[in-house]
């Protein structure tokens, strides 16, 4: 039982304190109970807690949309509100599919996605994600997706060029075999999160998008996890150097305070849904769409995130220093922005259900650290307010526990 959170520390009912090394499932950017975000929510609650967003609007939603679009390329200028990361992806997939139908091009009806991907737990998001034990029960209900190899890489990887060439060759083969058959390509840019914090190089992601664009395929960036500074830039697409057609945002959007998500696209996509034909309408909405309290939290969190960007660069540098100055008895060590991941060498049972993950989680808890390994992958993704002393404790716990295996 967690009874309190302050900064990067969680207090349990028995009085123990834990350093939150994973931002409570990657949502908490600026620390628990952050006073700036809490005050913004409280102030908004005294004015307007919620109102139907169909046919009405309100200032917090408009301010949030405008504030974000001012930070994005000019062509990314339309914001669609929903409730969580899975739904942000679901909205992008539905928009991309319907875009081509509204353009009287229903032959573009297939999705390109990557091996090992995870995009959420709703049906469309599950279908776009890699098949696994999590989706097995629903397999008969999931639409088919064309899979591409994901060239995961790490520090010292000597085969990355070959892996990237293979993946791009597969993509080109699929596109040339069906040049008018694909509606969209979806990718977690730079880092596959739930799939094991597997990382790809920015140049590869850019090449993928450029090749897809040659064949008119829409590009969806699932930045539910990578958005708001996690990869070292405000958004991962900036590090990649290419503008997608859709960006899906959630998790860190409200600084971990309230559920909310956004699917951002452009007027060129929206125009396909305009007109008097009701079948061209994008019929999708939620009761709590653009909830004013969530918008207030997101605006406050965005202010803090912009201020934190120099600090994020420092965190990345300190991670590099820590991982190069100690032996962690790990393999495939990788860093992207504030994200650090490494694989525990095991003779068998790699992946999400590796038994070593549960053992390490318990041992980290004994050390006063909240880490939740993805099977045999140990990763750190702490709030930006985490101090160097706290990071020292986290990484020393990892070093000692891996050495003792």
N, C-alpha and C positions, 0 to 999 in steps of 0.2 A: 504494500500500500504506500503510494507516494502522497505525502501530505503538503508538500511545499516545493516550489522551484524558485530559485533566485540566481540570475546570471547563468553560469554553466553548471550549477550545482542543484541536485535534487535531494530532498530530505525525505527519508522513509519514516513510517510511523514508529519504528523502534529506535529512531534517533540517528541511524547511520546516514552518512552523506555520500552521494555518488557524483562523480564528474560525468556529465552527459556527453560522451564522446561521439554520439551519432545524431545529435540534434533532434532526439525523439522522432526517429523515422524521417530525418532530413528536413523537417519543417521549420525548426527554430533557428533563425538566423542570428538574432541579437541578444539571446539570453532569455531565460524564463522570467515572467513577470516584468518584462521591460517597461519602465514607467512611461516612456514617450508613447508607446503604442497603447498601453492601458488607459492613459489620459485621453487619447484621441477617441477611443471607443466610448469611454464614459461621457465625454462631451457630446458625441453624436447621439448617444442613447437618450439624452435629455431633449433632443430636437425631433428625431425621426428614427425609429428603430427598424421599420420595414414598410414597404408599400409595393403593390403590384407593379411589375415592370413592363407589363403589356399595355401600351398606349400611354404610359406615364414615364417620367424620368425624375432624377433628383441630382442635386449638386455633387454629392460624393462620387457617384458613378461617373458623371461627366468629367469631374476633375481627375479621377483615376485614369480614365481612358485617354484624356488629353495629355496627362503627365507621362504616361507610358509611350504614347505615340510620338511625343517630342523627343524621346530617347531612341527611337527606332528609325530605320530608313523610311523615306517618304512614302514608298509603296505599301508599307505595312501600317495602314491607317484606319482599320475597322476592328472593333473589339466586341467579342461575343462573350457574355457572362454565363458561367454555370457554377457547379458546386464542388468538383473534386478533379483530381488528375485524370482518372479514368474517363470521366465525362468530357473533359477538355479534348482528349484524344478522340473519343466517340464523335464529338461534334465535328472535328477536323475531317475524319473519315467520311462522315455523312455529307458534309459540305463538298468535299472533293468528288465523291460519287455523283451527287445530285448536280453539281456544276456541269458535268459532261452531259447528263440527261437533259438538263435545261438548254444546253447548247445543241441539242438534237444529235448527240454523238454517244449513244448508249453503248457502243462497242468498247469504249474505254471503261471497263468494268472490273479490272483486276488491280490488286495491290502488291507492291514490292516491299518486302521487309527483310530483316536480317536474322540469321541464326542467333539464338540465345537472347533475343530481344524480350523485353517486358514492357507492355504499354498500359496495363490496367486490368481490372477484373470484370468490367461490363462486357457484353458479348462481342461487340465489334473490336474492343481493345484486346480481349482475349484472342480473337482470331488473328489479329495483327501480330500479337506476341508469339514467341516460340512455344510450341506445344510442350507441356510438362505435366507433372502430377497434379498441378493446380487446376489445369483446364481439362484433364482427361475425362472427367465425368460428363463434360458438355461437348465432347468431340463431335457427335453427330449434328450439333446445332451450329458449328463454327464454319464460316466460309473459307474457301481455300485461298492461300496467299503464296505468291512466288518468293522463295527464300534465297537469300544471298549469303555467301560466306562472310563472316565478320573477322577481319584481320587484327585480332587483339594483339597488343604489344606491351612491352615493359622495358625497363632500363636494361640495356645490354642485349636486347633481342637482335640476333644476327640474321633472322629470316623474315623480317617485317616487309622488306621490299617485295620478296617473292609472294608473300601472302596477299599483299595489296594488289599486285598484278593479277593474281588468280581471281580475286573477288571482282575486280573491274572487268576482267575478261568474261566472267559469268554474267555480269550485268549487261555488258554489250551484247552477248549472245542472246539473252532473253529479249532485249529491246529490239534487236534486228529480226528476231524470229516472229515478233508480234509488235510491229512499230506503231500500231494504232490500238493496242489492246490494254494499255495500262493507264489507270486513272491517276494514281499517286504512288509515291515512294515515301515511306515513313522510317525515320531513324532517330535514335537517341544520340545526339551529336556529342562526340568525343568520349562519352562514358556511358556504358550500359550499367544501369544501377542494380536492380534486383537480380540481374543475371550474373552478378559476381564482381561488380565494379571493374568490368573489362574495358580497357581504354584503346582508342584508335587515334592515329595521327590526324591533325587538322588538314593536312594536304590531301590525305585519302578521302576524308569526308567531302572536301571541296570537289575533288575529281568525280566522286559519285554523283553529286548534285549537278555538276556541269554536264555529265553524260546523260543523266535523266532529262535535263532540260533540252538537250539536242532532239529528243523524241517527244517533246511537249508534255512530259509527265510532271504533274504537280509535286512539290516537295514539302513534306510535313516534318518539322523539327519538334520532337517530343522533348521539350525542355522543362518538364514537370520537376525533375530533380536538378538539372544543370543550370536552371535559370537563377538570376539574382546573385551572381558572383561566385558560384561554386567552382567554376572552371578557371577562374582568374580574371575573367572579364564579366561585365554585367550580364551578358548572355553569351552562350557558347557559339552562336552563329557569328558573333563578332570575332571570335578567335579563329573560326573556320575561314572567314573572309568571303561569305556568300549570303545572300538574302533568300530565305525560304519563302514559300507561298503561304505557309501556316506556321505559327508558333503556338505550342500548347504550354500553358503556365499554371502552376498550382503550388503545392508544398510551401516553399518559402514566401509565397506571394503576400501573405498577411503576417509574416514573422512568426508563424506558429500559433496564432491566437484563435483564428476562426476559419472554418472551411470555405474556400472560394477558389474558383479557377477561371481562366480566360483562354479563349482561342482567338488569336490575332491573325488577321488576314488583310486583304486590301480591297479597295473599291473595284478593282478589275474582277475580283471574284464575286463581290456583292452584286455587281451589275447584272450577272447572269440570273439572279433571283428576283430582279425587279419586274414590274409589269402587272397587268390585270389578270393574268392566268393564275388561278389559285394553286395549280399543281406546281408552279415554279416557286412557291413560298417555301422557306425553310421552317417547317413545322417542328420546332423544338423549343422547349422552355421548361423552367422549374419554378416551383412556388417561391423559393428564396433567391431567385435570380437577382444579381446586383444588390444584395442585402446591404443597406447603408452602413451597418456596423462593420461588416467585412471590408467594405470600400474604405472606411475611415482607417481601419487597421492597415490595409494595404498601402494607403498613402503615407502613413507614418513610417511603415517599414521601408518603403521605397526611399524616403528621405535618409534614413539611417544607412541603407545599403549603399547609396551614392557616396555618403561620407566615409564608409568603410572600405571603399575600393583600394586606397593606398595600403591600408592594413592587410587586406587580402593578399596583396603582392608580398608583403612581409611574411605572412603565414606560410605562403608557398616556399619562400626562400629558407625559412627556418625548418620546414619539413625536409627539404633537400639536404640541409646540413645534418639533421638528426639521422637520416637514413643512410648517409654516406660515412658517418663517423662511428657507427656501431654495427656489429654483426647481429642480425635478427633471426638467424637460422631459418630464413624464409626464402622463397623463390618468386620470380616474376614480380619484383617490387616495382610499383608504378605510382606516379604522382601527377595530378592535374589540378592546378589551383589549390584549393583547400582540401582536396580529397587525396588520401593516401590509402593504398591497398597493397596487400601481399598475400601470397598463397603459402599455407603450411604444407611442407612436403609430407605426403602420406602414400603408403604403398597401394592402397585401394580406397574406394569410397570417396572420390573427389566430388565436388559439386555441392549443391544446396543442402543435401541430406547427409553429408558427411558427419559422422558421429563426433568428430573432433570439435565441431562448432559448439555443440551443447556443453561439452566439457570446458572449453575455453570461456564461454559466456559465464559459467558458474565461477570459474577461477578469477576472471576479471571482477566479478561482483565482490569476491572476497577482498580484492585490492581496492575497493571503493570506486570502481570504474564501470560505467554503463557502456559496454560494447556488445554488439550482437553479430557475431561472425556469420557470413553467408556460407554455411558449410565450412570448408577448409580455407575460405578467404576471410582474412581479418582486415577490417578497414576502419579508418577514422575520418569523421566528418563532423567536427564540433561547431558550436556557435562561434561567431566571429569575435565575441567578447572573451573567449577562453584565453587565459593568461599563459605566458611562457612557462611559468611554474606548474600550472595545471597540465599543459602539454607534456612537460617533462615527466610528470607522474604517469600519464597515459602511456607514453612510449616506453618508459622503463618497465611498466607492468607487462606490456607486450613482449619486450625483450626477454624478461626473466621467465615469463610463462612459456614462451616458445623454446627457450633454451632448456627448460626442464622436461620437455616432452620426451 
